[in-house]
Amino acid sequence: MSNLRVLAERYEIGELIGQGGMADVYIGEDVRLGRKVAIKILKPNLAGDPVFLARFRREAQAAASLNNSNIVAVYDTGEETETSETGQVVHIPYIVMEYVEGRTVREILAQEGKLSLSDAVDIVTGVLSALEYSHKFGVIHRDIKPANIMITQTGAVKVMDFGIARAISNSDATLSQSQSVIGTAHYLSPEQARGEAVDYRSDLYSTGCLFFEVLTGRPPFIGDSPVSIAYQHVREVAPKVTSFSTDVPQVYDVIVSKALAKDVNVRYANAEEFLSDLNNARLERSVTPGIASDPNATQVLSPDEVANLAVGKGEGAIDDSFENVISQYSHTDEVEEAPEDDEAARKKKILIIVGSVVGALIVVGAILALIFSSKGPADNSEKVEVPSMEKASRDNVCERLERYELKCQVEDDKDSDKAKDSYTKQSPKAGERVAKNTVVKVYYSTGPASASVPDVSGLLESDAKSKLKKAGYKVGLTKEQDCTLASSLTDANEQAHNKNACSAEKDIIVGTEPASGQAHNKGEVVKLYKATGNVILPNLFGMTLDKATAVLNELQLPFTSIEVNKPGHEGQVVAQSPTASAVARKTPVTIQVVKKESKVTIPNLMGKTAIYAKDLLESFGLVVNIGYDTTATQKDVVTGVVPQEGTQVDKGSSVKIYIGNPSISAVPTNKPTSKNS
């Protein structure tokens, strides 16, 4: 990323949480609103490319126009400019989005293999609801896939990444014109692969691929390369869901086959139709008829058809742009926009492709001839190819192997650090040809070994992460920890790390969750707590000097107290500097305290009630004695004080007050000669 740390003087950029081919995503904070956000920033090496700049801006415009509960919200967009080392001004566009905590469907499938029918339908319903909304606004997503569907911690479905979305008005800018394929191989619609104009129904085809995968644990088409997968999307009929998941009702075969129709006119016309059939299937009602066969789908290709497809000729031929697919799909299943090759290079590629196919056929023919000549015809009728059980759960692995006429033996893998019951390996390996009824051993993890979380307190964040990873743990997001009063915290983890945060320098790790020394499975996440170097100084006004001293000592702040002649109770804090705020560690604090006096002046108490007079004198630190005045006309009212009003006495001295009590006949001794004495 660039050197930017704050965007638009508002968005603070935090830790990197995601990467794509075009942009990086960081966790951030909107300091104006005080909320966590996700910030997507175009990669610096692409910022100077006008094609990628235009594509990134298109995403911002497309996503910002959509406001739906099933679509990740876009809060803001903008661009920053930087000057490179060569003096060139580079635009750095960014998108500020809703921060969603959860897992992508791709992550869920990797961990669970396939989903329950109920969960699968809920996810696809959420996706279709998002598409129904975006299509009404003229926006086609064009890259619906498990990695772009987020499931929040509350189970909500969120569609994200409109990075290759286009408005319908721009949908004629297709593969054949741009010499590029947009999309992801396993979820690419036939019209996208052929370079034809796309509309809403391309998104529905990709959603059909997604639905197939969440129901079965695998995409509808699998091949050795993304190119072969793309060919299958164009030329082959998708298998039935029930051929992989026998527990799924057959009505879903009808729904998925209609969504995956090669002919867009046979496919669902819009998301509402797709949603309606899903709801009907859930309620065990009839759905719209599927298709018996797809006229655009062919199960077997002749050698001539293969050659024609490679050079872009013949009926149903795929566009010239498959040359780009071949080169661009060599290391990834996503095809990004690529510049057009010149004619000579294009023809050279075609010759290489055709030559490779012909050469491969010659080699295979020679090998087969050698085998047949030495051993006679081989009988492979009793052999089957071992399938991959990577996405099969421990509970259904044997059922899946039986479909391939293989036997099953489930084994425990006690050396794996993967989550309990996760697939780890199999023997024989996937792809091997073995005799029918061969026993395939499939190993599942017994769970990661438990260990103690190492102590990383006092380390820099990078060193702490390195130490945790070496110990076999994953590292989660780092939480910043201020120093504050322990009594103000409700979170147990923050309370545990608060004391260290008060003594640690800025950016030093002060603790972990789980805490150091606690047992924690390897491979699990450990969260770090890092000191901000800030102390939350509270309001000390009204506290006694002893209380204020205890607070400042807990916060490890040096302080000075000054006695002042100000109104207030003796020993109370009446001013502080700095005022209540976040301050840096070791910031000196000055407090002003009402001065303590050794002398007390007797106040005017004549006519006051006995209770009031007694409480007031005792608050001044004086000892109060009571005398009675039988000559008074009012009961319980002060008629005299000894010593008299205005006299200064030492704290702790005795003072006698006389109160009216006409019912007593005897005159008290030491009665002052004057009631005003």
C-alpha positions in Angstrom: 0.0 0.0 0.0 1.0 3.6 -0.2 2.2 5.7 2.8 -1.3 7.0 3.4 -2.6 6.3 6.9 -5.6 8.6 7.0 -8.0 9.3 4.2 -10.0 12.5 3.8 -8.8 13.5 7.3 -11.5 11.1 8.5 -10.8 7.4 7.9 -7.9 5.9 9.8 -6.4 2.9 8.0 -5.7 -0.2 10.2 -4.6 -3.8 9.5 -4.8 -5.5 6.2 -7.7 -8.0 6.3 -8.2 -9.0 2.6 -6.4 -9.0 -0.8 -7.7 -9.3 -4.3 -6.3 -9.0 -7.8 -7.1 -5.4 -8.0 -7.4 -4.0 -4.5 -6.5 -4.5 -0.8 -9.0 -4.2 2.0 -8.1 -2.8 5.4 -10.0 -2.5 8.6 -10.4 1.1 9.5 -12.2 3.6 11.7 -14.4 6.5 10.8 -13.2 8.9 13.5 -16.0 11.4 12.8 -18.7 8.8 13.6 -16.7 6.5 15.8 -17.5 3.4 13.9 -15.5 0.5 12.4 -15.4 0.3 8.6 -13.7 -1.6 5.8 -11.6 0.4 3.4 -10.9 -0.9 -0.1 -7.9 0.7 -1.8 -6.7 0.1 -5.3 -3.2 -1.5 -5.4 -0.5 1.2 -5.9 1.0 -0.6 -8.9 -2.3 -0.4 -10.7 -3.1 3.2 -9.7 -1.3 4.5 -12.8 -3.3 2.2 -15.2 -6.4 4.0 -16.6 -8.1 0.7 -17.2 -8.0 -0.3 -13.6 -8.7 3.2 -12.4 -11.9 3.2 -14.5 -12.8 -0.3 -13.3 -12.4 0.6 -9.6 -14.4 3.8 -10.0 -17.1 1.8 -11.7 -17.3 -0.5 -8.7 -17.6 2.5 -6.4 -20.4 3.9 -8.5 -22.2 0.6 -8.9 -22.1 -0.4 -5.2 -22.7 3.1 -3.8 -26.0 3.2 -5.6 -27.3 0.1 -3.9 -28.9 0.2 -0.4 -30.1 -3.3 0.5 -29.8 -5.4 3.7 -28.3 -8.3 1.6 -25.6 -6.1 0.0 -22.5 -4.8 1.8 -23.2 -1.1 2.2 -20.9 1.6 0.8 -20.6 4.6 3.0 -18.2 6.8 1.1 -15.8 6.9 -1.9 -13.0 9.2 -2.8 -9.5 9.6 -4.2 -6.2 10.7 -2.7 -3.2 11.8 -4.7 0.4 11.1 -4.1 3.6 12.0 -5.8 5.8 9.0 -6.7 9.6 9.0 -6.5 9.7 9.9 -10.2 7.6 13.0 -9.6 4.4 11.5 -11.2 1.1 12.3 -9.6 -0.7 9.0 -8.8 -4.4 8.7 -8.0 -5.3 6.4 -5.1 -9.0 5.7 -5.2 -10.7 4.1 -2.2 -14.1 2.8 -1.1 -15.3 3.0 2.5 -17.7 0.1 3.2 -19.7 -1.5 6.0 -17.4 -3.8 8.1 -19.0 -7.2 8.3 -17.8 -9.8 10.8 -18.4 -13.3 9.7 -17.2 -16.0 7.2 -17.5 -16.2 3.4 -19.4 -19.2 1.9 -16.1 -20.3 0.5 -14.6 -20.6 4.0 -17.7 -22.4 5.3 -17.6 -24.9 2.4 -13.9 -25.5 3.0 -14.6 -26.4 6.6 -17.9 -28.2 6.3 -17.9 -29.7 2.8 -21.5 -29.1 2.0 -24.4 -27.4 3.8 -27.7 -28.6 5.0 -30.6 -28.1 2.6 -32.1 -25.4 4.8 -28.9 -23.4 5.1 -28.2 -23.7 1.3 -31.7 -22.4 0.5 -31.3 -19.5 3.0 -28.0 -18.5 1.4 -29.3 -18.6 -2.2 -32.5 -16.8 -1.1 -30.3 -14.0 0.3 -28.2 -13.8 -2.8 -31.3 -13.7 -5.1 -32.8 -10.9 -2.9 -29.7 -8.9 -3.4 -29.7 -9.5 -7.1 -33.4 -8.7 -7.4 -32.6 -5.3 -5.9 -29.4 -4.6 -7.9 -31.0 -5.7 -11.2 -33.9 -3.3 -10.6 -31.3 -0.5 -10.5 -29.7 -1.8 -13.7 -26.5 -3.3 -12.1 -25.3 -6.8 -13.0 -22.8 -8.3 -10.5 -21.1 -10.6 -13.0 -19.0 -12.4 -10.3 -21.4 -14.3 -8.0 -19.3 -17.0 -6.2 -18.8 -18.3 -2.7 -15.9 -16.0 -2.0 -18.1 -13.0 -2.6 -20.9 -14.1 -0.2 -20.5 -13.3 3.4 -22.5 -14.9 6.3 -22.5 -12.6 9.3 -22.3 -13.8 12.9 -26.1 -13.4 13.1 -26.6 -15.5 10.0 -27.4 -12.7 7.6 -26.4 -13.0 3.9 -24.3 -10.2 2.4 -23.3 -10.0 -1.2 -20.0 -8.0 -1.8 -17.4 -7.1 -4.4 -19.1 -5.3 -7.3 -15.6 -4.9 -8.7 -16.6 -6.2 -12.2 -20.2 -5.1 -12.1 -21.6 -3.1 -15.0 -24.7 -1.2 -15.6 -27.0 -2.7 -18.3 -26.4 0.2 -20.5 -22.7 -0.8 -20.6 -23.3 -4.6 -21.0 -22.4 -4.5 -24.6 -18.8 -4.0 -23.6 -18.3 -7.8 -23.7 -15.5 -10.3 -23.9 -15.2 -10.1 -27.6 -14.8 -6.4 -27.7 -12.4 -6.0 -24.7 -10.5 -9.2 -25.5 -11.0 -10.3 -21.9 -13.1 -12.7 -19.9 -14.7 -11.3 -16.8 -15.6 -13.7 -14.0 -14.4 -16.8 -12.2 -14.1 -20.1 -14.1 -16.3 -22.3 -11.9 -19.2 -19.8 -12.0 -18.8 -18.3 -15.5 -22.0 -18.2 -17.6 -21.8 -19.7 -21.2 -22.5 -16.2 -22.7 -19.7 -14.7 -20.7 -17.3 -17.4 -21.9 -18.4 -16.9 -25.5 -17.9 -13.1 -25.3 -21.5 -12.3 -25.8 -23.5 -9.5 -24.2 -24.6 -10.4 -20.7 -27.8 -9.5 -18.9 -29.4 -10.4 -15.5 -29.6 -14.0 -16.5 -25.8 -14.4 -16.3 -26.0 -13.6 -12.6 -28.7 -16.2 -12.2 -26.5 -18.9 -14.0 -23.7 -18.1 -11.5 -26.2 -18.3 -8.6 -27.2 -21.8 -10.0 -23.5 -22.8 -9.8 -23.4 -21.5 -6.2 -26.6 -23.4 -5.3 -25.2 -26.6 -6.8 -22.0 -26.3 -4.8 -23.6 -25.5 -1.4 -25.9 -28.5 -1.9 -23.2 -31.0 -3.0 -19.9 -29.6 -1.7 -18.5 -29.2 -5.3 -19.0 -26.9 -8.3 -21.1 -28.4 -11.2 -18.0 -28.5 -13.5 -14.5 -29.6 -12.4 -11.5 -29.8 -14.7 -7.7 -29.8 -14.8 -7.6 -26.2 -15.7 -9.9 -23.2 -15.7 -10.0 -23.4 -19.5 -11.4 -26.9 -19.5 -14.0 -25.8 -16.9 -15.0 -22.9 -19.2 -15.4 -25.3 -22.1 -17.8 -27.4 -20.0 -19.9 -24.4 -19.1 -20.4 -23.8 -22.9 -20.7 -27.4 -24.1 -21.8 -29.8 -21.3 -25.0 -30.4 -19.3 -24.5 -30.0 -15.6 -24.9 -33.2 -13.5 -27.9 -33.6 -11.2 -27.6 -32.4 -7.6 -29.1 -35.7 -6.5 -26.3 -37.7 -8.1 -24.0 -36.3 -5.4 -26.4 -35.6 -2.5 -29.1 -38.3 -2.4 -30.8 -36.6 0.6 -31.7 -33.6 -1.4 -35.3 -33.7 -2.9 -35.5 -34.1 -6.7 -37.4 -30.8 -7.0 -34.1 -29.1 -6.5 -32.7 -30.9 -9.6 -35.4 -29.1 -11.6 -34.6 -25.7 -10.1 -30.8 -26.0 -10.5 -31.0 -27.4 -14.1 -33.2 -24.5 -15.1 -30.8 -22.0 -13.5 -27.9 -23.7 -15.4 -29.6 -23.8 -18.8 -27.1 -22.9 -21.6 -29.9 -21.0 -23.5 -30.6 -17.8 -21.6 -34.2 -18.0 -22.9 -34.7 -21.3 -21.1 -33.1 -20.0 -17.9 -35.0 -18.1 -15.2 -35.9 -14.7 -16.7 -35.3 -12.8 -13.4 -34.4 -13.3 -9.7 -38.1 -13.1 -8.7 -38.9 -16.3 -10.7 -35.9 -18.1 -9.2 -37.0 -16.9 -5.7 -40.6 -18.0 -6.3 -39.5 -21.6 -7.2 -37.3 -21.7 -4.1 -40.2 -20.7 -1.9 -42.5 -23.2 -3.6 -40.0 -26.0 -3.2 -39.5 -25.2 0.5 -43.3 -25.3 0.9 -43.5 -28.6 -1.1 -45.5 -26.9 -3.9 -45.0 -27.4 -7.6 -42.3 -25.4 -9.4 -42.1 -24.2 -13.0 -41.1 -27.0 -15.4 -37.4 -27.6 -16.0 -35.9 -28.7 -19.3 -35.6 -32.2 -20.6 -32.5 -31.4 -22.6 -30.7 -28.3 -23.6 -30.2 -27.9 -27.4 -27.0 -25.9 -26.8 -25.4 -28.7 -24.6 -23.4 -31.5 -26.1 -21.9 -34.3 -24.1 -19.1 -35.3 -26.4 -16.9 -33.2 -28.7 -15.3 -34.6 -31.9 -11.6 -33.9 -32.6 -12.7 -31.5 -35.3 -15.0 -29.6 -32.9 -12.1 -29.3 -30.4 -9.9 -27.8 -33.1 -12.7 -25.5 -34.2 -13.3 -24.3 -30.7 -9.6 -23.7 -30.2 -9.4 -21.4 -33.3 -12.9 -19.8 -32.8 -14.7 -21.5 -35.8 -17.7 -23.6 -36.3 -21.2 -23.7 -34.8 -21.1 -22.9 -31.1 -17.5 -21.9 -31.2 -16.1 -20.0 -28.3 -14.7 -16.5 -28.9 -11.1 -15.8 -29.9 -10.7 -14.4 -26.4 -10.2 -18.0 -25.1 -6.6 -17.4 -26.1 -6.5 -14.9 -23.3 -8.3 -17.4 -21.0 -5.5 -20.0 -21.6 -2.7 -17.6 -20.7 -4.4 -15.8 -17.9 -5.9 -18.9 -16.2 -2.4 -20.5 -15.9 -2.0 -19.5 -12.3 -5.5 -18.4 -11.1 -9.1 -19.2 -11.7 -10.0 -15.5 -12.2 -9.5 -13.7 -15.5 -8.7 -10.1 -15.2 -8.7 -7.5 -18.1 -5.7 -8.0 -20.4 -4.4 -6.0 -23.4 -5.2 -7.3 -26.9 -2.3 -9.3 -28.5 -1.3 -8.4 -32.0 -2.3 -10.7 -34.9 1.0 -12.5 -35.2 1.2 -13.3 -31.5 -2.5 -14.5 -31.6 -1.8 -16.9 -34.5 1.3 -18.1 -32.8 -0.7 -19.0 -29.8 -3.3 -20.9 -31.9 -0.6 -22.9 -33.6 0.9 -23.7 -30.2 -2.5 -24.9 -28.8 -3.4 -27.0 -31.9 0.2 -28.4 -32.0 0.1 -29.3 -28.3 -3.3 -31.1 -28.8 -2.0 -33.0 -31.8 1.3 -33.8 -30.1 -0.4 -35.0 -27.0 -2.7 -37.3 -29.1 0.4 -38.7 -30.9 2.2 -39.4 -27.6 -0.9 -41.0 -26.1 -1.4 -43.2 -29.2 2.2 -44.3 -29.1 2.0 -45.3 -25.4 -1.2 -47.2 -26.0 0.2 -49.0 -29.0 3.3 -50.0 -26.9 1.0 -51.3 -24.1 -1.2 -53.3 -26.4 1.8 -54.7 -28.3 3.5 -55.9 -25.2 0.6 -57.0 -23.0 -2.4 -57.3 -25.2 -5.6 -55.4 -24.8 -6.0 -54.0 -21.3 -9.2 -54.6 -19.5 -10.1 -51.5 -17.5 -13.8 -52.4 -17.1 -13.2 -53.4 -13.4 -11.2 -50.3 -12.5 -12.5 -46.9 -11.2 -10.9 -43.6 -10.6 -10.6 -42.7 -6.9 -12.4 -39.4 -6.2 -11.2 -36.7 -3.9 -12.9 -36.9 -0.5 -11.5 -33.5 0.6 -15.0 -32.0 0.9 -16.7 -35.1 2.3 -17.6 -35.0 6.0 -16.7 -37.9 8.3 -20.4 -38.9 8.4 -21.0 -39.1 4.6 -17.6 -40.1 3.3 -18.4 -43.9 3.1 -21.7 -43.2 1.4 -19.9 -41.1 -1.3 -17.2 -43.7 -1.9 -19.9 -46.5 -2.3 -21.3 -44.5 -5.2 -18.0 -45.1 -7.0 -18.1 -48.8 -6.1 -15.3 -48.4 -3.6 -15.1 -49.5 0.1 -14.4 -47.1 2.9 -12.3 -47.1 6.0 -12.3 -44.0 8.2 -9.0 -43.3 10.2 -8.0 -40.8 12.9 -5.1 -38.5 12.1 -3.6 -37.7 15.5 -0.7 -35.6 14.0 -2.8 -33.0 12.3 -3.3 -29.4 13.6 -6.5 -29.0 11.6 -9.9 -28.6 13.4 -11.4 -31.8 14.8 -13.1 -34.0 12.1 -11.4 -32.1 9.3 -10.3 -34.1 6.2 -6.5 -34.5 6.1 -5.5 -37.1 3.5 -6.6 -40.3 1.8 -5.0 -43.5 0.5 -5.1 -44.3 -2.4 -4.9 -40.7 -3.5 -7.5 -38.9 -5.6 -7.1 -39.6 -9.3 -5.6 -43.1 -9.0 -7.3 -45.9 -10.9 -7.9 -49.0 -8.7 -10.0 -52.1 -8.8 -13.6 -51.9 -7.8 -14.3 -52.6 -4.1 -10.8 -51.4 -3.2 -10.6 -50.0 0.4 -9.9 -46.3 0.5 -8.6 -45.0 3.8 -9.8 -41.5 4.6 -8.1 -39.7 7.5 -9.8 -37.1 9.7 -8.1 -34.9 12.3 -8.6 -35.7 15.9 -8.1 -31.9 16.6 -5.1 -29.7 17.1 -2.9 -30.4 20.0 -3.5 -28.3 23.1 -0.7 -26.1 24.3 -0.1 -23.1 26.5 -0.4 -19.6 25.0 3.1 -18.0 25.2 3.7 -14.8 27.1 4.2 -12.0 24.5 3.7 -9.0 26.9 6.3 -6.3 26.5 7.0 -7.2 22.8 6.4 -5.1 19.7 3.3 -6.3 17.7 5.4 -7.8 14.9 7.6 -9.8 17.3 4.5 -11.0 19.3 2.8 -12.2 16.1 6.0 -14.1 15.1 6.2 -15.7 18.5 2.6 -16.8 18.4 2.8 -18.2 14.9 6.0 -20.2 15.8 4.0 -21.7 18.7 1.3 -22.9 16.2 -1.3 -20.2 16.6 -3.2 -17.9 14.3 -3.2 -14.2 15.1 -6.4 -12.3 15.1 -7.0 -8.5 15.0 -5.1 -6.5 17.5 -7.1 -4.4 19.9 -5.7 -1.2 21.2 -5.9 -0.8 25.0 -6.0 2.6 26.9 -5.0 2.9 30.5 -8.1 3.7 32.5 -9.7 3.0 35.9 -10.3 -0.7 36.4 -13.7 0.1 37.9 -14.8 1.7 34.6 -14.3 -1.5 32.6 -16.9 -4.3 32.2 -14.9 -6.6 29.8 -12.9 -9.1 31.8 -10.1 -9.2 29.2 -9.7 -5.5 29.2 -9.6 -5.5 33.0 -6.9 -8.1 32.9 -4.7 -6.1 30.5 -5.5 -2.6 31.8 -2.7 -2.5 34.5 -0.1 -3.4 31.9 -1.4 -0.8 29.6 -0.8 1.8 32.3 2.9 1.0 32.5 3.7 0.0 28.9 5.0 2.3 26.2 2.9 3.0 23.1 2.6 0.1 20.6 3.8 -2.5 23.2 1.8 -5.7 23.6 0.2 -5.8 27.0 -1.6 -9.2 26.9 -3.5 -11.8 24.8 -6.9 -13.4 24.7 -6.7 -16.2 25.8 -4.2 -15.1 28.4 -0.6 -16.4 28.5 -0.3 -19.7 30.1 -3.8 -20.8 29.4 -4.4 -24.0 27.4 -5.4 -23.3 23.8 -5.6 -25.5 20.7 -2.9 -25.0 18.2 -4.2 -23.6 14.9 -6.8 -21.5 16.8 -6.8 -17.7 16.9 -5.1 -15.6 19.6 -6.1 -12.0 20.0 -3.5 -9.3 20.9 -3.9 -6.3 23.1 -1.6 -3.3 22.4 -1.0 -0.2 24.5 -2.0 3.1 23.0 0.2 5.1 25.3 -2.9 7.1 26.4 -4.4 7.4 29.9 -8.1 8.3 30.4 -7.9 11.0 33.1 -11.3 11.2 35.0 -12.9 14.3 36.6 -11.4 14.6 40.1 -13.6 17.5 41.2 -15.2 16.9 44.6 -13.0 14.0 45.6 -11.1 14.1 48.8 -7.3 14.4 48.6 -6.9 10.8 49.6 -9.4 9.6 46.9 -7.8 11.7 44.2 -4.3 10.4 45.2 -5.5 6.8 44.9 -6.9 7.4 41.4 -3.8 9.1 40.1 -1.5 6.4 41.6 -3.6 3.7 39.9 -3.2 5.5 36.6 0.5 5.9 37.3 0.3 9.7 36.7 2.7 12.0 38.6 0.8 14.8 40.4 1.2 17.8 42.6 -1.5 19.0 45.1 -1.8 22.7 46.1 -3.9 24.1 49.0 -6.0 27.0 48.1 -8.4 29.3 50.0 -11.5 28.6 47.9 -15.1 27.8 48.8 -15.7 24.1 49.6 -15.1 21.5 52.2 -11.6 21.2 53.5 -9.4 18.8 51.7 -11.7 18.6 48.6 -10.4 18.9 45.1 -11.8 22.1 43.5 -9.7 22.2 40.3 -7.4 20.1 38.1 -5.0 20.5 35.2 -5.2 18.9 32.7 -9.0 18.5 32.8 -10.7 15.2 32.3 -9.5 13.8 28.9 -7.2 11.3 27.2 -3.6 12.2 28.1 -0.2 10.7 27.3 1.4 8.4 29.8 3.3 10.1 32.6 1.6 13.5 32.0 2.0 15.6 35.2 -1.3 16.5 36.9 -1.9 19.4 39.2 -4.8 19.4 41.6 -6.1 22.3 43.9 -7.4 21.3 47.3 -9.3 23.5 49.8 -6.9 24.5 52.6 -7.3 23.0 56.0 -7.7 25.5 58.9 -6.7 24.9 62.5 -9.0 27.6 63.9 -12.8 27.7 63.7 -15.0 30.8 64.0 -18.2 30.3 65.9 -21.1 31.1 63.5 -24.4 32.9 64.2 -26.8 30.1 65.3 -29.5 32.2 67.1 -33.0 31.1 66.1 -31.7 28.0 64.3 -33.0 24.5 65.1 -31.0 22.4 67.6 -30.4 19.7 65.0 -29.0 22.2 62.4 -26.8 23.9 64.9 -25.3 20.7 66.2 -24.6 19.2 62.7 -23.0 22.4 61.6 -20.6 22.8 64.6 -19.6 19.1 64.4 -18.8 19.5 60.7 -16.3 22.2 61.7 -14.6 19.7 64.0 -16.1 21.0 67.3 -17.5 19.0 70.2 -21.1 20.1 71.0 -22.7 20.1 74.5 -26.4 20.8 75.0 -28.1 23.1 77.6 -31.7 24.0 78.1 -33.4 27.4 78.4 -36.7 27.1 80.3 -37.5 30.8 79.8 -37.7 30.4 76.1 -41.1 30.6 74.4 -40.1 28.2 71.5 -39.0 24.7 71.9 -35.8 23.2 70.3 -34.6 26.6 69.0 -31.1 27.9 69.8 -31.2 30.8 72.4 -27.5 31.0 73.3 -24.0 29.8 72.4 -20.8 29.6 74.6 -18.3 30.8 73.3 -20.3 33.5 71.6 -20.7 34.2 67.9 -17.5 35.4 66.2 -15.1 33.8 68.7 -12.2 31.8 67.1 -11.5 28.5 68.8 -9.2 25.5 68.1 -10.6 22.5 66.3 -11.7 19.9 68.8 -12.8 22.5 71.3 -16.1 22.1 73.2 -19.0 24.5 72.4 -22.3 24.6 74.4 -25.5 25.6 72.8 -28.7 26.4 74.7 -32.0 25.4 73.3 -35.6 26.4 74.3 -37.5 23.9 76.5 -40.2 25.6 78.5 -41.5 22.4 80.0 -38.3 22.0 82.2 -38.8 24.0 85.5 -35.2 23.9 86.7 -32.9 26.5 85.2 -29.7 24.9 83.7 -26.5 25.9 85.2 -23.9 28.0 83.3 -26.8 29.8 81.5 -25.4 32.9 79.8 -26.6 36.2 81.2 -27.6 37.2 77.7 -29.2 35.0 75.1 -27.1 36.8 72.5 -23.9 36.2 74.3 
